Amino acid sequence: MAPIRKGEYMIQTNSQSSARLNLQHYWVKESLGYLLHPDIPVPENAKVADIATGTGIWPVSFSRLPAVPSTVQIDGFDITDAMFPPPDWLPSNVSLRTLDILQPVPDELKGQYDVVCIRYFGVLIRNNDPEFVLRNLVDLLKPGGYIQWMESDIYNQTVVKSTHSALYGVTTTLEQHLPSWRQYLDSSELRYDWLKTLPTICKSIGMSEAKLYTPKIFPAMRFTASYAVLGAWEELSYKFLDERPDKFLGSGPELREKIDGFRREVAQGAALDLGFYVTVARK
């Protein structure tokens, strides 16, 4: 039995992962109403970095916004290129390359970017301490540049049910599962309390401005959010639990059997609610 070990990422890098990440991107975009917070200016010749870019969907989508000039250079970085599209299929102002943001930033990238974005990196933050990653992000920035860090709180997610659902007023198996999920995260030293204090941490390392936004959940996207989360749990079951059964989540086949039931409940009108946290900070 073993939790997620330090430096391990819970999801896979296959076609299912790519489809889920793109679905997740759509859910977040429609829920927030933006890719980049309106408080962040984008100069005509700006350089923008997207960290943990996955499939590169954020840089590609951002490059297509009418308000983003073609002179803006957008670079996506990830520890692996396994889910990158071929470079000749990308927009002319988008590039994708590998980078381990857990390691010191290469000298040639220091101070190069007007904006640095990062999303869904929380599973690699241990003991509520994002400072080591944050310092690397700041190293990428030009003086006066901005960071946007967006996460959803996978620890404190809850189950909601439509009043039109036959499950309304009934305790679902999905609700019964969430305490085990939190115990698994606890055993992995993965807590999301730092989301609320990230602006304070930004200021403590010398950033001049930092503000936290907590956008309201968009009910129409609850099904999309739920299927994205269940897909991530399924990937975790294949990546870790088949070889390392866990005392909280069980074996891979056991969790996948539960997920089949969770999907049936979602189809009947139950869904996961995850709070959004967006920190915007200036160097």
N, C-alpha and C positions, 0 to 999 in steps of 0.2 A: 504494500500500500504506500502510495506517495502522492503528495499534492503537486501542484505546478511548481517546478523548481525555478530558482532564480535564473533569469535570462531566457526561459522558455516562453514561447508564445502559444496560446491555447488552440489556435486554428491551423488549418492546413494551407497548402498553396497549390490546389488543384482546380479543376474546372468548376466544381461545386463552390469552392471558396470564392472564386472570381465572380460567379453569379450572385452569391450572397453579398459580397462587398459592394457590387454595383447596385443591388437592391437597397442595401443599407444607405448608400450615397443618396439614392432617390428619396428614401424616407427622411433623412436628415435635411436635405435641401427643401423638401416640401414642408417640413415641420418648422424649420427656422425662417424660411422665406428668403434666405440669402446663402451664398457660398462664402463671402467675405463680409464681415460686419461693416455696416455703413460708417462706423466711426473711423475706419482705417482708410486713409487716402492711398490712391494708386497713381503715382506719377506716370507721365506719358512713356518714359523709358525705364520703368521700374523693373526690378528683378524680384521674382516671387519664388519662394521655395515651399514645397509641400513635403513634409516629413512623414514617413510610414505611408507612402502613397499607394501601396497595394497594386491595384490594376492600372493606376494612373488616371482614374476616372475624374478625380478632382481637378488636376491640371487641364485635362482635355475640356471638361465642362466650363471651367473658368475662362479658358481661352476663347470660348464661343459666346461669351456674354457681350451684348452690344456696347456696354460701357467700358469694355476692356480693349484698348488699342492693340493692333497687331504688333506694335513696337514693344509691348511688355513681354519680357522673357520669363517663362514659367518652367521651373525645374522640379521634377518629382524625384524623391529619393526613398529607397527602401533597402533593407538588408539583403533582399533577394530580388532578382529580376524574373523570377519564375512566372509571374502573372502579368508582365509588361507586354503590351502590343509590340509588333515589329516597329523599329524606329521610322521606317519609311511610310508608316500608316498614321503617324502623329501629325498634328498641326505644325506648321513651320516654326512657330515660336514656343513649342513644347519639347522638352527633352526629359528622358528618364534615365537614372543611373543608380548604382548601388552605393549605399552609405550606411554604416552602423552608427547611429546617433548615440549609442551607449558608450562609444569610444571618443577620444578627443577629436575635434573637428580638424580635418587637414588644413594646412596653412593656406592653400590656394582658395579655400572656401570662406575663410574668416573675413568678416566685414563686407560681404558681397551682396547682401540682400536687403531690399527695402521692406519686405514682408516675409515672415516665416509662419506657416500654418502647420498644425499637427492635430490629428484626430485619433481617437480610439487607441491611445497608447497606455491607458491606465493599467492594463493587465501586466505591464512590465514595471510598474511603480510599486516598490515594496515599502512596507512600514510607513505609509503616508508621507514619503519623502521624495518629491519630484525634483529636488534642487539640482542633482547631478545632471539630469536631462535638460532642465531649464537653462543651466549655464552653457551647455553646448548649443542650444538654440540661440541664445544671446550672442554667442561667438559668431554665428552666421550673419548677424545683423550689421548693417551700417549704423553709424550714430543717428539717432532719431527714428530708426526703423521700428516696425511693429511685429509683435507676436500675436497670433490667434490660436488658442488652445481650446478645442471643443471635445467634450466627453459626455457620454450618458452614464448615469449611475447604475451599473449592473449589480451592485450590492444591494441597494435599497429599492429595487423594482418591486412593484405590487401587481396584483391581479384585479382587473375591473371587469364587470359584466354588463352587457346591454340590458336595459329594462325590458326589452323585447325578447330576451333569450330565455329558454327553458332552464338555463343554469342560474338565472338571477335568484339570489337568496340561497344558493346551494354552494357548499364548500367543494371546490374542484380539486382534482389531483394535482393540477398545476400549482394551486395555492399550497397544498400539502408538501410539494417538492421544494419550495423556496427556502425553508429553514435549512435543509440539507445543502442547498447551493451556497448559502451564506457560510455554513460550517466549512465547506470545501474551500471557499475563498479565505476564510480566517486561517485555516491550516496552511494556506499558501502565502500568508502574510500580505494578502491583497485586500485592503480597505480603501474606500473612496472618500473618506472624510477630507482629504487634502483638496478636493475640488472646491470646497467652500473657502479655503484659506489660500488658494493659489495667488490671488492678487497681493496678499500680504507677503508671501514668499518672493514674488517678483520685486516688490519694493525693497525687501531685505537684501537683495543682491545688487541693488543699485539702479533698477529701472525707474524712470521718472514718472510714469503714469501706469496705473493698472486698475481695471474695473471688471467686475463679475456681472454677467447677464444670465438670467435663468428664464429662458423663453417658456411660455406655456405649452403644454402638450397639445398637439393637434389631433382631436379624437378620430378624424377620418383616416389617420395613418396608423392607428393602433394595430390593425391586422398586419400591415406591412412590417411594423416594428417587431411584432410577436414572431412572425415567420423568420425574420432575420436572426433573432435571438435563438430560436429553436434550431436554426441551421448551424449557428456557432456551437451550440451544445452538442449537436450531432458530430461536428468536426472534432470537437474535443474528445468525444467517445472513441473515435477511430484513432486519433493521434496518440492518446495517452492511456485510456482506460482498457483497451483491448490487451495491452501488455502490463499495465499497472492498475489493477482494480483498486478502487478507493472505498474506504469504510463509510463515506458519506454518500457518494454517487453510485457506488457499485461497479460492476464490470461494464465494458462497452456494450455488449448485447442487452444487459439489463437497462442501461440508460436509454438505449435506442427504442426499446419496447415502451418505456414510459413516454418518450417523445412522440411516438405514434399516437398515444392517448392524448397528449397535450395538444397535438394538431387537431384532433377531433373536437376537443373542447374549444379551441380557437374558432374552428369552423361553425360552432354552435353559438358563438357570441361572447366568449371569454377572451381577454387579451392582457398582455403585459404593458404596464405603464412604466416608463423610464424617464426620470428627470434629466433635462439638459443643463449643462453648465458650460458657458462660453466665457473665457477670460481673454480680454484684450489688454495688452501691455505695450508700453513704448520704452525703448532703450534710452 
